[in-house]
């Protein structure tokens, strides 16, 4: 016991010091988190106060966010149609009175997302290899390609849509280019990370046998990363469908234009009908895409 006592004492001393250090880290982290949270809440207006008139006529002061919640409920209530069981068919027909136009715009929305995804795939696939640290020919090409991809994904797709609406006018072309540019930047980042995680031993073997840079990429990297690329692409298509239903709000085609018109004319029930149409389409696309991703991951995991 006497021989072990110094070791035990040293362990207890080190353990106590580690506990004190962990407590200091926890206190500092909690304090920093609290400061950042309060600063963000203050800058975001969560702590702003406003005057509100109660039903009794009394004027009181309360947080703006708390005072605005009832108005949110009021707005949502306006979007709900009046449905009666006896006249349900006629009421639904009145609710979805422009269903033919909306269906055409829904197809346009999906096609915008599809075409934009194709553009994003091509651009991201070609740029992902010079943007990968393990494949870039030199540091200059690596940095230029990475900065270009960062610019594409940093600018929001709505801003791209405004730019292309100014250049090409109102219509689906602006939406395709806007989403395609943003998708190129986002997918290029994901594809390049997949390239960097690839096993480099096949590449080294091709290089040792005299293969060119193109041969190293074509035969050493692409076969490894194709499953990840397909999975990322399918996921991006889901995102692009949702984006294409929004950018139409600035005149870039799709259902977004109809949402803008309905809001401008205060046709609140049309908004709920459009939301249900988009919601149903997104559910279908998400379900099919999820099954495709799981199928791809399952096949990859089995070594197929």
C-alpha positions as CSV (number, residue, x, y, z in Angstrom):
1,X,0.0,0.0,0.0
2,X,2.8,2.4,0.9
3,X,4.4,1.8,-2.6
4,X,1.0,2.7,-4.3
5,X,0.3,5.7,-2.1
6,X,2.4,8.3,-4.2
7,X,0.8,7.1,-7.4
8,X,-2.7,7.3,-5.9
9,X,-2.0,10.8,-4.5
10,X,-0.6,11.9,-7.9
11,X,-3.7,10.5,-9.7
12,X,-6.1,12.3,-7.3
13,X,-4.2,15.5,-7.7
14,X,-4.3,15.3,-11.5
15,X,-7.9,14.3,-11.4
16,X,-8.8,17.3,-9.2
17,X,-6.9,19.6,-11.5
18,X,-8.7,18.2,-14.6
19,X,-12.1,18.7,-12.9
20,X,-11.2,22.3,-12.0
21,X,-10.1,22.9,-15.6
22,X,-13.3,21.3,-16.9
23,X,-15.4,23.5,-14.6
24,X,-13.6,26.6,-15.8
25,X,-14.2,25.6,-19.4
26,X,-17.9,25.0,-18.7
27,X,-18.3,28.3,-16.9
28,X,-16.6,30.3,-19.7
29,X,-18.5,28.4,-22.4
30,X,-21.8,29.0,-20.7
31,X,-21.0,32.7,-20.2
32,X,-19.9,33.2,-23.9
33,X,-23.0,31.3,-25.1
34,X,-25.3,33.5,-22.9
35,X,-23.6,36.7,-24.1
36,X,-24.0,35.6,-27.8
37,X,-27.6,34.6,-27.3
38,X,-28.6,37.9,-25.6
39,X,-26.7,39.9,-28.3
40,X,-28.4,38.0,-31.1
41,X,-31.8,38.3,-29.4
42,X,-31.3,42.0,-29.0
43,X,-30.1,42.6,-32.5
44,X,-32.9,40.4,-33.9
45,X,-35.6,42.4,-32.1
46,X,-36.7,39.6,-29.7
47,X,-36.3,42.0,-26.8
48,X,-38.2,44.9,-28.3
49,X,-41.2,46.3,-26.5
50,X,-44.4,47.6,-28.0
51,X,-47.7,49.2,-26.9
52,X,-50.8,47.0,-27.2
53,X,-54.4,47.8,-26.7
54,X,-56.3,45.1,-24.8
55,X,-59.9,44.1,-25.3
56,X,-60.8,46.2,-22.3
57,X,-59.3,49.3,-23.9
58,X,-56.3,49.3,-21.6
59,X,-52.9,50.1,-23.1
60,X,-50.1,47.9,-21.9
61,X,-46.5,47.4,-22.9
62,X,-45.2,43.9,-23.8
63,X,-42.6,42.1,-25.9
64,X,-43.2,42.6,-29.6
65,X,-42.8,39.0,-30.4
66,X,-45.5,38.0,-27.8
67,X,-47.8,40.7,-29.1
68,X,-47.4,39.6,-32.7
69,X,-48.2,35.9,-32.1
70,X,-52.0,36.5,-32.1
71,X,-51.7,38.3,-35.5
72,X,-49.9,35.3,-36.9
73,X,-52.9,33.1,-35.9
74,X,-55.2,35.7,-37.4
75,X,-53.3,35.6,-40.7
76,X,-53.3,31.8,-40.8
77,X,-57.0,31.7,-40.1
78,X,-57.7,34.0,-43.1
79,X,-56.0,31.4,-45.4
80,X,-58.4,28.6,-44.3
81,X,-61.4,28.2,-46.6
82,X,-65.0,27.7,-45.3
83,X,-65.9,24.0,-45.9
84,X,-69.3,22.5,-45.3
85,X,-70.0,18.8,-45.5
86,X,-73.2,19.3,-47.5
87,X,-71.4,21.3,-50.2
88,X,-67.9,19.9,-49.8
89,X,-67.4,19.3,-53.5
90,X,-68.5,22.8,-54.5
91,X,-66.4,24.3,-51.6
92,X,-63.3,22.4,-52.7
93,X,-63.9,23.4,-56.3
94,X,-64.1,27.0,-55.2
95,X,-60.9,26.6,-53.1
96,X,-58.9,25.1,-56.0
97,X,-60.6,27.2,-58.6
98,X,-57.3,27.7,-60.6
99,X,-56.1,24.1,-60.3
100,X,-55.3,23.8,-64.0
101,X,-53.1,26.9,-64.0
102,X,-51.5,25.8,-60.7
103,X,-50.8,22.3,-62.0
104,X,-49.1,23.7,-65.1
105,X,-47.0,26.0,-62.9
106,X,-46.2,23.1,-60.5
107,X,-44.8,21.1,-63.5
108,X,-42.9,24.3,-64.5
109,X,-41.5,24.5,-61.0
110,X,-40.3,20.9,-61.0
111,X,-38.8,21.3,-64.4
112,X,-36.9,24.4,-63.3
113,X,-35.5,22.4,-60.4
114,X,-34.6,19.5,-62.7
115,X,-32.8,21.7,-65.3
116,X,-31.1,23.7,-62.6
117,X,-29.9,20.5,-60.9
118,X,-28.5,19.2,-64.2
119,X,-26.5,22.5,-64.7
120,X,-25.3,22.3,-61.1
121,X,-24.1,18.7,-61.6
122,X,-22.1,19.5,-64.7
123,X,-20.5,22.6,-63.2
124,X,-19.8,21.1,-59.8
125,X,-18.5,17.8,-61.2
126,X,-16.0,19.5,-63.5
127,X,-14.9,22.0,-60.8
128,X,-14.7,19.6,-57.9
129,X,-11.5,18.0,-59.0
130,X,-9.3,21.1,-59.2
131,X,-11.0,22.2,-56.0
132,X,-9.7,19.1,-54.1
133,X,-6.5,19.4,-52.2
134,X,-5.4,15.9,-53.2
135,X,-6.1,16.4,-57.0
136,X,-5.5,20.1,-57.7
137,X,-2.5,20.6,-60.2
138,X,-1.2,23.5,-58.1
139,X,-2.1,25.9,-55.3
140,X,-3.2,28.6,-57.7
141,X,-5.8,26.5,-59.4
142,X,-7.0,25.1,-56.1
143,X,-7.5,28.6,-54.5
144,X,-9.1,30.1,-57.6
145,X,-11.5,27.2,-58.0
146,X,-12.5,27.2,-54.4
147,X,-13.0,31.0,-54.3
148,X,-15.2,30.7,-57.4
149,X,-17.4,28.0,-55.8
150,X,-17.6,30.0,-52.6
151,X,-18.9,33.0,-54.6
152,X,-21.5,30.9,-56.3
153,X,-22.9,29.5,-53.1
154,X,-22.5,32.6,-51.0
155,X,-24.8,34.7,-53.1
156,X,-28.4,33.6,-52.3
157,X,-30.4,32.1,-55.1
158,X,-32.9,34.9,-54.7
159,X,-30.2,37.4,-55.5
160,X,-29.1,35.4,-58.5
161,X,-32.7,35.3,-59.6
162,X,-33.0,39.1,-59.4
163,X,-29.8,39.5,-61.4
164,X,-31.0,37.1,-64.1
165,X,-34.5,38.6,-64.2
166,X,-32.8,41.9,-64.9
167,X,-30.7,40.3,-67.7
168,X,-33.1,37.9,-69.4
169,X,-36.5,39.2,-68.2
170,X,-39.3,37.4,-66.3
171,X,-39.6,33.7,-66.8
172,X,-38.2,30.2,-66.1
173,X,-34.8,30.9,-67.7
174,X,-33.9,33.2,-64.9
175,X,-35.0,30.7,-62.3
176,X,-33.0,27.9,-63.9
177,X,-29.8,29.9,-64.0
178,X,-30.2,31.3,-60.5
179,X,-30.7,27.8,-58.9
180,X,-28.1,26.3,-61.2
181,X,-25.4,28.8,-60.2
182,X,-26.2,28.2,-56.5
183,X,-26.4,24.5,-56.9
184,X,-23.0,24.5,-58.6
185,X,-21.3,26.1,-55.7
186,X,-23.0,23.9,-53.1
187,X,-22.5,20.6,-55.0
188,X,-18.9,21.6,-55.9
189,X,-18.1,21.8,-52.2
190,X,-19.7,18.4,-51.4
191,X,-18.1,16.7,-54.5
192,X,-14.7,18.0,-53.6
193,X,-14.9,16.8,-50.0
194,X,-15.9,13.3,-51.4
195,X,-12.8,13.5,-53.6
196,X,-10.6,14.4,-50.7
197,X,-11.9,11.4,-48.7
198,X,-11.2,8.9,-51.5
199,X,-8.5,6.3,-51.2
200,X,-5.4,7.6,-53.0
201,X,-3.7,4.2,-53.5
202,X,-5.4,3.6,-56.9
203,X,-4.4,7.1,-58.0
204,X,-0.7,6.5,-57.0
205,X,-0.7,3.2,-58.9
206,X,-2.0,4.9,-62.1
207,X,0.5,7.7,-61.7
208,X,3.3,5.2,-61.2
209,X,2.3,3.5,-64.4
210,X,2.5,6.7,-66.4
211,X,-1.1,7.7,-66.3
212,X,-2.0,11.4,-66.9
213,X,-3.9,13.6,-64.4
214,X,-7.1,12.9,-66.3
215,X,-6.5,9.1,-66.1
216,X,-5.9,9.4,-62.4
217,X,-9.2,11.2,-61.9
218,X,-11.1,9.0,-64.3
219,X,-10.0,5.6,-63.1
220,X,-8.7,6.3,-59.6
221,X,-11.3,8.7,-58.1
222,X,-14.5,8.7,-60.0
223,X,-15.4,5.1,-59.4
224,X,-15.0,5.6,-55.7
225,X,-17.0,8.8,-55.4
226,X,-19.9,8.1,-57.8
227,X,-22.2,6.7,-55.0
228,X,-21.7,9.8,-52.9
229,X,-22.2,12.1,-55.9
230,X,-25.5,10.5,-56.7
231,X,-26.7,10.7,-53.1
232,X,-25.7,14.4,-52.8
233,X,-27.3,15.1,-56.2
234,X,-30.6,13.6,-55.3
235,X,-30.7,15.5,-52.0
236,X,-29.9,18.7,-53.8
237,X,-32.8,18.1,-56.2
238,X,-35.1,18.1,-53.2
239,X,-33.7,21.4,-52.1
240,X,-34.0,22.9,-55.6
241,X,-37.7,22.0,-55.9
242,X,-38.4,24.0,-52.7
243,X,-36.1,26.8,-54.0
244,X,-37.8,27.0,-57.4
245,X,-41.2,27.5,-55.7
246,X,-39.8,30.5,-53.9
247,X,-37.7,32.3,-56.5
248,X,-40.7,32.7,-58.7
249,X,-41.7,35.4,-56.1
250,X,-39.3,37.7,-57.9
251,X,-40.5,36.8,-61.4
252,X,-38.3,33.7,-62.1
253,X,-41.1,31.4,-63.1
254,X,-43.0,28.6,-61.3
255,X,-45.6,28.7,-58.5
256,X,-43.8,31.5,-56.8
257,X,-45.2,34.0,-59.2
258,X,-48.7,32.9,-58.3
259,X,-47.9,33.2,-54.6
260,X,-46.8,36.8,-55.2
261,X,-50.0,37.6,-57.1
262,X,-52.2,36.0,-54.4
263,X,-50.5,38.0,-51.6
264,X,-50.7,41.2,-53.6
265,X,-54.5,40.7,-54.2
266,X,-55.0,39.4,-50.6
267,X,-56.4,36.2,-51.9
268,X,-55.6,34.4,-48.7
269,X,-57.4,31.1,-49.5
270,X,-55.4,30.8,-52.7
271,X,-52.3,30.9,-50.6
272,X,-53.4,27.9,-48.5
273,X,-54.3,26.0,-51.7
274,X,-50.9,26.7,-53.2
275,X,-49.2,25.7,-50.0
276,X,-51.0,22.3,-50.1
277,X,-50.0,21.8,-53.7
278,X,-46.4,22.5,-53.0
279,X,-46.5,20.5,-49.8
280,X,-47.9,17.4,-51.6
281,X,-45.3,17.7,-54.4
282,X,-42.5,18.0,-51.9
283,X,-43.7,15.0,-49.9
284,X,-43.8,12.8,-53.1
285,X,-40.4,14.0,-54.2
286,X,-38.8,13.6,-50.8
287,X,-40.2,10.1,-50.4
288,X,-38.9,9.0,-53.8
289,X,-35.6,10.7,-53.3
290,X,-35.1,9.2,-49.8
291,X,-35.8,5.7,-51.2
292,X,-33.3,6.3,-54.0
293,X,-30.6,7.5,-51.5
294,X,-31.2,4.5,-49.2
295,X,-31.0,2.2,-52.2
296,X,-27.7,3.8,-53.3
297,X,-26.3,3.7,-49.8
298,X,-27.4,0.1,-49.3
299,X,-25.9,-1.1,-52.5
300,X,-22.6,0.7,-51.7
301,X,-22.6,-0.8,-48.2
302,X,-22.9,-4.2,-49.7
303,X,-20.0,-3.6,-52.0
304,X,-22.1,-3.7,-55.2
